[in-house]
Amino acid sequence: MTTRFRFIAFVFLVLCKTGTARDSIPSYIITTGKLPQLAYSTGEDRLGSAKMGYIDTMIVMKVIGTVKNLFKVQLSASQYAFIDTNHVQGFHDTILSPALCESWKVNGDDKFDSVSIGLTGRIPYKSWMEINPSRIKIELYNVQSNTNWITQLSTAKAVKNVWYDQRESDVLQITIELVKQQHYGYSIGYNGKSLLVKIRRLPAAADLKKMTIAIDAGHGGTNVGASGVTSKVFEKDYTLLFARELQKVLKKQKVKVLMVRETDTTIENKDRVLWAQQNNPDLFISFHLNSSGRNYVRGVSTYYKHIGYRSFTQGIQKRLLEIKDLKEFGNIGSFNFTPIQPTDYPSCLVEIAFLSNVQDEKMILDPKFRYKVAYQVFLGIKDWVKTWK
């Protein structure tokens, strides 16, 4: 057998086993699995590219390219996004005609207001919060309006008004104007073919004793997190100690507490989100300990994903900075950390201090400091609740 023939035979065998590059890329995909989400770009950092938000399963999109482990998908004639290949499956070739947006209904029950948006099929979307005035905005893709009426019932107490604008021939933007200034959470997803937005109402009375607060001790089990620069302690063990301190402080104040984990357990971040969504807490606090390659970097920082929750994280940050010798690292927004990405409830990630800094590490190891942090977080929550209007 000649060298040329061996090479041709080898290529033939490879193609038989793997298919050509073109064959391996589906023309259409359908979303599947745990919390599929769209991304704005292919950019990378330790948290991945900037996220547009979670979307439902069973949404079909056209593939227009691939980059690394991402599919580039067509949202509308002029817009596209990226989605992890692990969150989709190939779908048979089809024609994605624009869906029609039909009648809407706005009503309320004893806890939530609901906005139900009738559609002829499941389509991709994104949502976000705006403040001053307080609004929920939604963008629907590959859709055209056939909406002739929006029924708004007096049972809706959190929603002030609802309207839409056909921004492009196949992009519909929806505005949900809220009565109260403070965002308190909303869920968004399909109920059959209708897109359902459920808006949480601010409690009539700002009473912590009637609230449920979820506490997330970061990392755990095989996910050890950062380690101490001198002590070599693991982040996973000390986030649990801080979480337990806050649990004790809140229980003493007669506040109901839910713990994401109470032992050294491995829990995926997406499972933390699904657990929290199922338990529907009023607030969500996630404790972590920071680390840096620069050993002089130190301080406390609080993080939010959605602008509607910034005031919550600012209130906690302000109280934590009252602790002597605890420096400021900052209040950081648009943060892509998975457990604080849901819009369902106000959330705050607290990076208490740096295990990579000798001064911060010494404080972290001190039980008195852990109590101070827990108590100041409680005061920050209490302060924030008083600002509701």
N, C-alpha and C positions, 0 to 999 in steps of 0.2 A: 504494500500500500504506500503510495507516494505521500510526501509531507503535505502537499496541497490537498489531497483527498482526505487525509486524517483531519486536517483543520476544518474542512467543509462538513465532515461527519460529526465532529465535535460541536460545531455551531448548530447543526440540525438537532442534535440531542438536547442541547441547552434550550433551544426554542420550544421543543416538544414538552419539556418539563416546566418551563417558566412562562412561556408565551412571549410575544414581542412586547416592547415597552408600550406600544399603542393598545394592545389587547388588555394589558394589566390596568389601564386607566378607564374606569367606567364613564359613560357619557352622562349618566344621571346617578345620584345617590339619594338614599333616604336615611334620615337621622334615627339613631338607635342608642341603647345603652343608658348609663347613668349621666344625667345632666349634660347633654350635648350643648356646646356653646359656640357662638361665632366670634371670630377675632377680626380686628381691623387690619392687621398686618402680619408679616412673617417675622417680625422682630423678636429677639430673644433676650431674656434675662433669666434670673433664677425662678421667676414666677411665670415665664412664658410671655407671649405677645399680648398687647392691650386687648381686652375683651369687650365685645359689644354686649354680651349678656347671654344667659341661658335661653334655649328655645326648646320646644317640645320634641318628642320623638314623632316619627311617621310624617315628617315634612320632606317632600321631594324637591331637590334642587339640581340645576344643571352644572356639570363640572366643566370649567374652562381652562384648567391647568393644575399642575402640582408643584409644590415647593417643599422639599424635605418630607416631613410626615404630615403635610397639610394638603387638602384639596382647596383650590381656588374655585369658588362657586358664584354663579350669577344670581344676584338678588333681583335686579331690575335691569332695564335697558342700559342704564348708566352707572349702576352700583354693583359692587361685588364684595365678598368677604372670604375669610379662610376658616376651615374647620378641620379638626384633627381627624385623620383617617380612622382612628379607633372608635370614633363616635358615629360612624355611618356604615352602611352596606351598599353594594352596588344595586341599582334599580334598572329594570328593563327600559329600553329606549321608548320614549314617549314624546308627546308634545305638551309643553307646559303653557297652556293658554292662561291669560290673566283670570284670576278669580274675581267674582263680583262681591262687593260689600253691600249687604242688604239691610234690613231693618235692625234697629238697636233698641235696647231696653235698659233703663237705669232705675234701680230700686234698692231697698234695704231690708235687713232683718234686725234682730236685736243686737248684733255685734258688727256687721259688715255692711257696706254698700257694694253693690255689684253693677258693673257695666258689661252687658252682653252684646257683642258685635257679631251680627249674622254674616256668614261668609259661605260661598259655594264650595270651598275647599280649603285645606290647611296650607298656609303660606308662611314664609319666614317673616320675622318681625324683630324689632328691638324696642326697648322702653328705657326711659330715664326720668329723673326728677329735676324739677326746677323750683327755685325759691324766689320769693319777692316779685310776683305772687307765687303762691304754692300751687304747683301743677304736676300732673303726671303726663308725660308725652309718649306717644307710641307711633312708630313708623311701620307700616305694612308694605310689603314688597310684592310685585307681580299681581297687582290688584287694581280694579277700577270701581269707582263708586256707582252703585245703583240704589243709594240710600235716599229714600223719599220721606222717611220720618224717623225721629228719635224720641221714643216715649220715656218721659222722666216722671217718676212717681214721687209723691210726697213722703214716702217711707225712706227715701234717701236723705241721710243727715250729714254725711261727710262730703258729698259731691255737690258743688255749687252749680256747675254747668258743664256741658259736654258739646264739642263740635269737631268738625273735621275740615281738612283742606287737601284737595287733590294736588299735591306739590309737583308731581310729574305725571305723565300719562299712565304710569303703572306704579306710582308711589303715593300712598295715602297717609297723611299725618293726622293723628288724633290728639286732641287736647282735653284732658279731664281737669277742670279747675276745682280746687278743694276749698272748703269753707274755712278750715283752720290753717294757720300759718305753719305749724309744725307737722312735718311728715311723720307718720306712725307706721307705715308699711303697707305693701300691697303685693298680691300674688297675681301672676298672669300665666294663662295657659289655655289650651283648647278643651272645650266641653263639646265633644262631637266635632262639628264643623264651626261652631261659634267660638270666638275668642272671648274668654271670660276674665275680667279684671275684678278682683275682690279687694276692696280698700278697707283697711282697719280704721276704726274710729278712735280718736283720742278719748280716754276715759273722762267721764264728766267731772270726776274729782281726782286730783293728783295725789293718790294714796298708794304708797309703795306696798302697804300691807295687802292690797288687792291685786298685786302684780306678780308675775312669774318671771324670774331672771335665770337664764341659762348661762352656765359658766363652763368655759372650754379650757382645759389644761392642755396646752400645745404639745405636740409630739406624743411619745409613749410607745412602749414595746420595742420593736425593732427600729423605730424611728427615734433615735436618741437626741437629735438636735445638736446644738452647740455644746462645747465643754469648757470648763473653767480653766483659766490661763495658769493658775497655780494649783488649785484644788483638784482639777480634772473631773469635777462633778458633771453630771449630764443635765442638760436643759430639761429633758423630759421629767426628771425627778423633782426639780425645783418649781417648774410650772405647776405641778400637782400640789406642792406645798402652798404656793400662793393661792391657788384655786380653793383649797380647803380653808384657808384663812378667811377668804371672802365669803365662803359658804357659812362659816361660823358667825361672822359679823352680820350677815343678812338674816340668818335664822334668829339671831338675838333680837333683831328688829321686826320679827314676825313676817318676814318676806319669804314667799315660797321660792325654793331654789331647785333647779334641775342641773345635774352634773353630767357633762358629756362623757367623762370617764372619772372613776374614783380609784382605779388601780393602774398598774403599769401595763396598759393594754394597747395593742396596735390598732389604730382606727384610721382608715383613709379619710382624707379631708372631704371628699364627696359624700362619704357616709355620715360625717358630722353634719353636713348641710341637710341631707335627707332626714336625719334624726331630728334636727332642729325644726325643719319645716313640718314634720309630723307632729311634734310636740307644741308648736306654735307659741313660743315664749313672748313676753312683752319686750324683753331686751336680751341681747346676746353679748357676752364679754369673753374675749379670748386672750389668755395670758401666754406670753412668750418672753424669752430672754435673748437679747441681741448679741451679735458678734461681728468683729471687724478685723481685717488684716492689719489695721493701724491701731496699735495698742493704746494710743492716747485718746481715741474716740470713746466717748462715754455719754450717758444720759438716758432719760426716759422719752418715749415717743408714743403717740397714739395715731391710729390709722382708720380711715374710712374709705369705702368705695364710692358711695353715693352722696352727693352734695346735701341732700335732705337730712343726713345724719351727722354732718360736720359739727353742729352745735353740741351734740351728745359727746363726741370725742374731745372737743375743746373743753367742756366742763370737767371731764375726768383729768385731762392734762393739767388744767389750772390747779386742781386740788393736789395732784401728785407733786407739783413743783413747790408746794409748801413744805415738803419733807426736806429737812436740812441735809445739805451735801448732795442732793440729787439734782443733777444738771439737766438742761433742756436739750433734747436732740431734735424735737419738732413735732408738729401736727401735720400729718401727711395724707393727702387725698388721692382719689382715683387709683387706689391700691388694689391690685389684682389677686390678693390672697383669697383662696377659695372659700373659707368659712365666713368671710364678711361680704361675699359677692351677692347673696340673695337680697332682694328688695323687701322681703316678707316682714321684717322686723328691724328696728334700729339696732345696729351692731357697732362694736368698737374692738379693735385689736390693740392690746397694750404690750409694747415691748418695754419691759420694766427697767432694764439696765443691761449693760454689756458684760457678759462673762469673760470677754477678751481684755477687759480693762481691770487692773489690779484693785483700784479704789471701788469700782462698781461691784466687782466680784466679792469683796469683803462685806459689802452691805447685803448682797444677795444671800450670803451664808448666815446672816444674823437673823434669828427668829423675831426679834423686836422690829426689824425693818420690814419683814414680811407682814406683820400685823399692821404696821403703819400704812403700807401700800394698800392692804385690803380696806382699811378704814377710810382712807382718802378716796378710794374708788367709790365706796358707798356714799361719801359726802358729795362726790362729783355727780353721781346718779341723782341724789336727792336735790342738788342745786338745779340740775337740768330739768327735772320734772316740774319744778316750781315756775319755770319759764314758759310752760306750755300756754299757747293762746291761739 
